[in-house]
Amino acid sequence: DQISVLHAGHVLQTGAPRAVYQTPSSRQVALSVGEANFLPAQGNRCPLGEFVVRAGSAGGSTVVIRPEEISISDRGTPAKVLHATYTGAHVLLTCQLAGHEVLVLSHTEPTEDEVKLTLSCPVATVES
């Protein structure tokens, strides 16, 4: 199967659904197919720490991180929990991290206002 993401009558990206979701060609494409966090990157570092770029990524200075790609960990970057929304099997957290709001999809609701966040898999990059 293939999908195409359109904007203003122009095709922005065509590919397998998983490829478009995991390696969007732009910020617009990333937001068209789901929730996404955008963090600045320098080299292989972002506010969440070091990352590995997912193969097929567009390349650029902004990291695209899906909420399910961030984990709560004993070791990680400190973040303040601003809001928690229970969604059944998961809890969607809005966290403040180094001046950025990030969405985190967690299996459990944190018991503290502060959590430590880490990346749980390779991520995509796009131009800012």
C-alpha positions in Angstrom: 0.0 0.0 0.0 1.1 3.6 -0.7 -0.3 6.9 0.7 0.3 10.4 -0.5 0.2 13.5 1.7 -1.2 16.5 -0.1 -1.1 20.2 0.8 -2.6 23.0 -1.2 -2.9 20.6 -4.2 0.7 19.5 -4.1 2.0 16.1 -3.2 4.4 16.5 -0.3 5.3 12.8 0.1 4.3 9.4 -1.2 5.3 6.1 0.3 4.3 3.2 2.5 2.3 4.4 5.5 4.9 3.3 8.0 7.7 5.0 6.0 5.7 8.3 5.8 5.0 8.2 9.5 8.5 7.3 10.6 10.5 9.4 8.1 8.4 12.4 7.1 9.9 14.6 4.5 8.8 17.8 6.3 7.2 19.2 9.4 3.9 19.5 7.5 4.0 15.8 6.6 4.8 14.8 10.1 1.8 16.7 11.5 -0.5 15.4 8.8 0.0 11.8 9.9 0.0 12.1 13.7 1.3 13.9 16.8 4.9 14.9 16.7 7.4 16.8 18.8 10.0 19.0 17.0 13.2 19.7 18.8 16.4 21.5 17.6 19.4 19.3 16.9 23.1 20.0 16.8 25.0 17.1 15.4 23.5 14.0 17.1 22.3 15.8 20.2 18.9 17.3 21.1 17.4 18.4 24.4 16.6 14.8 25.1 20.2 13.8 24.7 22.0 11.9 22.0 20.0 10.3 19.2 20.5 8.0 16.2 19.0 9.2 12.9 16.5 6.8 11.4 17.5 5.4 7.9 15.7 7.2 5.1 15.4 10.4 7.2 15.2 13.7 5.2 18.1 15.2 7.1 18.1 18.6 8.8 18.5 20.5 12.0 15.2 19.6 13.6 14.4 16.2 15.2 10.9 14.7 14.7 10.0 12.6 17.7 6.7 10.9 18.1 5.2 10.7 21.6 5.6 7.0 21.7 9.3 7.3 21.0 10.0 9.0 24.3 10.2 6.9 27.5 10.1 7.7 31.2 13.4 6.4 32.7 15.5 6.5 35.9 18.2 8.1 33.8 17.4 10.8 31.4 16.7 14.5 30.9 14.6 16.0 33.7 11.2 17.3 32.6 8.2 18.8 34.4 4.8 17.2 33.9 2.4 19.9 32.9 -0.7 17.8 32.2 -1.7 14.1 32.0 -4.6 12.8 30.0 -5.7 9.2 30.7 -6.6 7.6 27.3 -7.4 4.0 28.4 -4.3 1.9 27.7 -2.0 4.9 27.8 -1.5 8.3 29.4 -0.6 11.3 27.2 1.7 13.6 29.1 2.5 17.2 28.2 6.0 17.9 29.6 8.2 21.0 29.8 11.8 20.1 28.7 14.5 22.7 28.3 12.1 25.4 27.2 10.1 23.0 24.9 6.7 21.4 25.4 6.8 17.7 24.5 4.2 15.0 24.3 4.9 11.6 25.8 2.8 8.5 25.4 3.3 6.5 28.6 1.9 3.2 29.8 1.7 4.5 33.4 0.8 7.8 34.9 3.8 9.3 36.8 3.4 9.8 40.6 5.7 12.9 40.6 5.6 16.3 38.9 9.1 15.7 37.6 10.1 12.8 35.3 13.3 11.8 33.4 12.8 11.3 29.7 14.9 9.4 27.2 14.6 8.5 23.5 13.5 4.9 23.0 14.5 4.4 19.3 16.1 6.1 16.3 14.4 9.3 15.2 13.8 11.3 12.0 15.2 14.7 11.1 13.8 17.4 8.9 14.8 20.9 8.0 13.6 23.5 10.5 
